[in-house]
Amino acid sequence: MTIDALDLDIDVARIRRLLDGRWADVRDQARETLRDPVFVPREGLTLDEQRDHIFEQALAISKSDGPKLLFPKEYGGLDEVGGAISGFETQAFGDLSLLVKGGVQWGLFGGTVRNLGTKRHHDRYLEDILSLALPGCFAMTETGHGSDVQSLRTTATYDPATDEFVISTPDDEARKDYIGNAARHGRMAAVFAQLITNDESHGVHAFLVPIRDETGEIQPGVRIEDDGIKAGLNGVDNGRISFDGVRIPRDNLLDRFGTVAADGTYSSSIESENKRFFTMLGALVQGRISISGAAVSAAKKALLIAVRYGDRRRQFKAPDSETEIAVLDYLAHQRVLLPALAKTYALSFAQAELVGELHEVQTECTDDDAARRKLETFAAALKAVSTWHATKTIQDCREACGGAGYLAENQVAGLKADTDVFTTFEGDNTVLLQLVAKTLLTNFQAEFGELDSIGTVRFVAEHVAEVVIERTGARALFQRIVDAIPGTDEDTNLTDRDYQLSLIAFREKHTLEGVARRLKKGFEADEDPFVVFNHAQDHLLLAARAHADARIMEAFAAAVERMEDGDTKVLMSRLADLHALATIEAERAWFLEHNRLTPTRSKAITTAVNDLCHALRPFASDLVEAFGIPDELITAPIARK
Amino acid sequence: MTIDALDLDIDVARIRRLLDGRWADVRDQARETLRDPVFVPREGLTLDEQRDHIFEQALAISKSDGPKLLFPKEYGGLDEVGGAISGFETQAFGDLSLLVKGGVQWGLFGGTVRNLGTKRHHDRYLEDILSLALPGCFAMTETGHGSDVQSLRTTATYDPATDEFVISTPDDEARKDYIGNAARHGRMAAVFAQLITNDESHGVHAFLVPIRDETGEIQPGVRIEDDGIKAGLNGVDNGRISFDGVRIPRDNLLDRFGTVAADGTYSSSIESENKRFFTMLGALVQGRISISGAAVSAAKKALLIAVRYGDRRRQFKAPDSETEIAVLDYLAHQRVLLPALAKTYALSFAQAELVGELHEVQTECTDDDAARRKLETFAAALKAVSTWHATKTIQDCREACGGAGYLAENQVAGLKADTDVFTTFEGDNTVLLQLVAKTLLTNFQAEFGELDSIGTVRFVAEHVAEVVIERTGARALFQRIVDAIPGTDEDTNLTDRDYQLSLIAFREKHTLEGVARRLKKGFEADEDPFVVFNHAQDHLLLAARAHADARIMEAFAAAVERMEDGDTKVLMSRLADLHALATIEAERAWFLEHNRLTPTRSKAITTAVNDLCHALRPFASDLVEAFGIPDELITAPIARK
């Protein structure tokens, strides 16, 4: 099979509209906002100056519509969560410290007050949070516990004598750590702590704790340390907070899902402590979705810079020629940048679906647990894949720009440093993928609430003779494909979309069934449950990645299907081919091991990826320009227009 | 197959001696030097202060034996190149800006004067270079040309009227760029420029050009710009240098391989311009070897930090248990760190062989072209693999340390930022791998000199009916294995070393033969040579990587074979198994495609890698402590003893 050269007349604006999607107007507004000279980065600032500069820029952002989209209309907001995240994604084309600073204030701190608090908290705080009059922190992670939030050790003990909670940090391992806004600007913190009343613990809840007064003085009993210089995001003032018996009014418990009466009686609408905990955490899913979107935007910016440079940079002459060759004309260079570009498109479409689902779930205020579970699973899967993709792509772009990529002025180094933490914050990627696998294995929501991570897995294996796997989030469009086992027919065209999807979906189904069987066998043999789980951990993670791969490719295929016929659709279809075949190529060992590819077919896929790189290369520039990144934000001399 | 748990009594000091190898005394001396408090990093310095601080530290280094090892005894040196590089590798456990600053001064600038200059240059400059009285630059790369050194555009035109060369930068694309020591401290530069005399160009030569006077004033006609902030290595003052008709005495041509008489007549001991160029470049191979070694050291430091943390950090409880699990007990965590640790050992042993070969070639002052070619090929292959390994491993260690890994105080972030450029400086890795493939394809050294990269390939394909592939640098010990085609026998034990080596060697041989056949076919069909070359580029790079993989595994196997029997040897043998099987696992798609692995066998390899991770996990700590990194250099709170 050979892929022919493409002779196409491309409408870049149309691709951009496709990417911009439902909240295109919000994205355009965010682009306009970022063009303001106030957002031009300043060089040579000290650490404190950087932080203050970012705070000033955040004040400017607070006056735009961006943050308002996250807030209820009663408090000056616009209440359009899908738009808020679309705007956030666009803002990620700009300074990422500014993005994260705002994300902490409006998304995490504001989101906690909104989603875990009740009306009295909203009335008292939301307007000030929106305007940045009350800068706040999201104090969840501790030095000793990040991913395992249920094991946090900060305590909030109710004292009925004074109608107060007493917040305490038992030791340095329980300090709140890496907390944005803590080291310099935060006045109040949403502190996650074990709620104790009448000598009984009711699990982790969130409490509003003042940490500085209006003059910036640190409150008595509060100790704040500076996390100091970080790999990147140095405009954000991360720090550590400890509490030495700090007293706060009972009212400061964010009590949407659990409350304490004056006499200390605890009550909650959700009886199971475990389910309550996951419900609270689930209410914060938008943070994870925002980071996934920001990662995709950062990859786009790096690709724009690398493709512009690769188009322009020439090195080595062709034989019998005096013309030097543009580095993007080399297969090896195409192989680095073009599959990354195709995957970035795929992730954009998957992200748009994810944001759409979030928007539906939140605006319909549904109590549909299944929909929420689906959303959380999709968010966890996509966050892991998007952020790893950003880390890898930005690294590859750095190398593709050679020594020039190492200079700060060319922006790729900064993107690399700033986004590096994305893979571990808002949920460590490995932990998130385990969560995905666990949820896929269950589908037994009623019982789910009571089980811990390994317990859930054991439950599934012990009680379900035949593991029924429904594809979480699979759309009907592709259901028929999932049911079919792809053959190893050498004649099917590799660019047949159904064939591509069926291979990718088969891997998802087969890995999940395999891990379920494996766990069942281990538990039935009554082996140590941790050993059973741990021996299968790589298999679990594989199943989660396979699920993510399938969802992402399906999103790309669906986006192409929705397009009107024409040259632009042909281009997007070829790009989808590249993504599908590069995904299959990367996993071809698995397909060979499971007899879904013959050796000949497997080699043909590599050839097809090469051919697609060659065919798409002339359109690389169009494809990155369609991201719509404002020129004002591309200051890199190697990529200036 | 299952790998049993290991019950071993390990002698860490013995592993360390094995790693320290022939120049253990030099390494120990370098460790002592780095313990001096003068080398404690200072925080919060401005860019210029950082640079000056590094310069002061370099002055301290100049008084140690380290740099002296690179210089001839007549000029105060110790003349022991193998020791010099071993010391450099050890120094890489410390500050990498300091390392690179010294590398520029003594390795690149000093090395150029020594290796391309003649006695009068040595007499005049070497002592001052060694003492840092004459800080210098290695001005090769230009903004427009890095990898393609032959196309540099700076000119040095001889003017017989004044017995001078006139150095000129035609335009900004021909500025010398990324030049260490240029922005602040350099007084003289070894400038690579096209030598023109009597209206004839003789290709690139090196010239000594004063760029600042003794007070630090920039010389007339010289323009210096600052490259500014970089992703890392900010203690090194990189800059851009342009020359506007700067006149230097004829004597300043470094004329070991080509000279100009007073009347402008050019003469050289090497007739072919191309061969002369590659001979000059070859004389600078030690820079590449040094970077390869430094990359391995940086990976070691990151692994020490991540393994200490992974041993200590606990997260999530096992079911029915109150004890949290050390993160290094999770399979997924082991999977990230332990194969990286095994590969780091493999690379250490390969690097030791490389340094040994360099030492032999240089001390024997041999004119053996074949030995030099072998050395350069091995150096190019190992530099590419080592630096990519460092980039990946340090990134993985960052993620393995979670949020803590993102804080500067925990050192991994700095390692990442500083080493990032290693993959593209001292030869872009992709270009180097192409060089490796090209050399492997030829073995026809006499004709080689006259051909460019593609020309060489064409030559091979056109004139050699049967491509004879001798494994460059393969040691006799393993030759028998190369000749054997490994079967797909399911019964061979996966830990059989001969089986492992034969698989890895088969891949090397087969990829190389395949690409040779493919190129031959293309050229015989008279296709456009660039197209033929470009279509096979990924195949060429694969062949080079396969060659590197084989050399590296062979070095590990040989190191284990040399050990005395005992528990420590058993451990190292298991570690070699892990490296071999992880290498085969990573490339198992290729082996499946070429019918060297059955699907069942392929899956068994994955199981074996998991088992080996489990078996080696209790020894992870011993294995990183054996690197012998001084505790004074591990300031990371998460890894302090």
Chai-1 contact restraints between the chains, C-beta under 6 A:
chainA,res_idxA,chainB,res_idxB,connection_type,confidence,min_distance_angstrom,max_distance_angstrom,comment,restraint_id
A,G146,B,G402,contact,1.0,0.0,6.0,A-B,restraint_1
A,S147,B,Q315,contact,1.0,0.0,6.0,A-B,restraint_2
A,D148,B,Q315,contact,1.0,0.0,6.0,A-B,restraint_3
A,D148,B,F316,contact,1.0,0.0,6.0,A-B,restraint_4
A,Y178,B,G403,contact,1.0,0.0,6.0,A-B,restraint_5
A,D227,B,L407,contact,1.0,0.0,6.0,A-B,restraint_6
A,G228,B,E409,contact,1.0,0.0,6.0,A-B,restraint_7
A,I229,B,A408,contact,1.0,0.0,6.0,A-B,restraint_8
A,K230,B,Y406,contact,1.0,0.0,6.0,A-B,restraint_9
A,K230,B,L407,contact,1.0,0.0,6.0,A-B,restraint_10
A,A231,B,Y406,contact,1.0,0.0,6.0,A-B,restraint_11
A,A231,B,A413,contact,1.0,0.0,6.0,A-B,restraint_12
A,Q315,B,S147,contact,1.0,0.0,6.0,A-B,restraint_13
A,Q315,B,D148,contact,1.0,0.0,6.0,A-B,restraint_14
A,F316,B,D148,contact,1.0,0.0,6.0,A-B,restraint_15
A,A318,B,F530,contact,1.0,0.0,6.0,A-B,restraint_16
A,P319,B,I454,contact,1.0,0.0,6.0,A-B,restraint_17
A,P319,B,G455,contact,1.0,0.0,6.0,A-B,restraint_18
A,P319,B,P529,contact,1.0,0.0,6.0,A-B,restraint_19
A,L331,B,N534,contact,1.0,0.0,6.0,A-B,restraint_20
A,L331,B,Q537,contact,1.0,0.0,6.0,A-B,restraint_21
A,L331,B,D538,contact,1.0,0.0,6.0,A-B,restraint_22
A,A332,B,T430,contact,1.0,0.0,6.0,A-B,restraint_23
A,A332,B,Q537,contact,1.0,0.0,6.0,A-B,restraint_24
A,E399,B,T423,contact,1.0,0.0,6.0,A-B,restraint_25
A,E399,B,T424,contact,1.0,0.0,6.0,A-B,restraint_26
A,G402,B,G146,contact,1.0,0.0,6.0,A-B,restraint_27
A,G402,B,T424,contact,1.0,0.0,6.0,A-B,restraint_28
A,G403,B,Y178,contact,1.0,0.0,6.0,A-B,restraint_29
A,G403,B,T424,contact,1.0,0.0,6.0,A-B,restraint_30
A,Y406,B,K230,contact,1.0,0.0,6.0,A-B,restraint_31
A,Y406,B,A231,contact,1.0,0.0,6.0,A-B,restraint_32
A,Y406,B,V421,contact,1.0,0.0,6.0,A-B,restraint_33
A,L407,B,D227,contact,1.0,0.0,6.0,A-B,restraint_34
A,L407,B,K230,contact,1.0,0.0,6.0,A-B,restraint_35
A,A408,B,I229,contact,1.0,0.0,6.0,A-B,restraint_36
A,E409,B,G228,contact,1.0,0.0,6.0,A-B,restraint_37
A,A413,B,A231,contact,1.0,0.0,6.0,A-B,restraint_38
A,V421,B,Y406,contact,1.0,0.0,6.0,A-B,restraint_39
A,T423,B,E399,contact,1.0,0.0,6.0,A-B,restraint_40
A,T424,B,E399,contact,1.0,0.0,6.0,A-B,restraint_41
A,T424,B,G402,contact,1.0,0.0,6.0,A-B,restraint_42
A,T424,B,G403,contact,1.0,0.0,6.0,A-B,restraint_43
A,T430,B,A332,contact,1.0,0.0,6.0,A-B,restraint_44
A,I454,B,P319,contact,1.0,0.0,6.0,A-B,restraint_45
A,G455,B,P319,contact,1.0,0.0,6.0,A-B,restraint_46
A,P529,B,P319,contact,1.0,0.0,6.0,A-B,restraint_47
A,F530,B,A318,contact,1.0,0.0,6.0,A-B,restraint_48
A,N534,B,L331,contact,1.0,0.0,6.0,A-B,restraint_49
A,Q537,B,L331,contact,1.0,0.0,6.0,A-B,restraint_50
A,Q537,B,A332,contact,1.0,0.0,6.0,A-B,restraint_51
A,D538,B,L331,contact,1.0,0.0,6.0,A-B,restraint_52
A,R588,B,A589,contact,1.0,0.0,6.0,A-B,restraint_53
A,A589,B,R588,contact,1.0,0.0,6.0,A-B,restraint_54
A,A589,B,A589,contact,1.0,0.0,6.0,A-B,restraint_55
A,L592,B,L592,contact,1.0,0.0,6.0,A-B,restraint_56
A,E593,B,P599,contact,1.0,0.0,6.0,A-B,restraint_57
A,E593,B,S602,contact,1.0,0.0,6.0,A-B,restraint_58
A,E593,B,K603,contact,1.0,0.0,6.0,A-B,restraint_59
A,P599,B,E593,contact,1.0,0.0,6.0,A-B,restraint_60
A,S602,B,E593,contact,1.0,0.0,6.0,A-B,restraint_61
A,K603,B,E593,contact,1.0,0.0,6.0,A-B,restraint_62
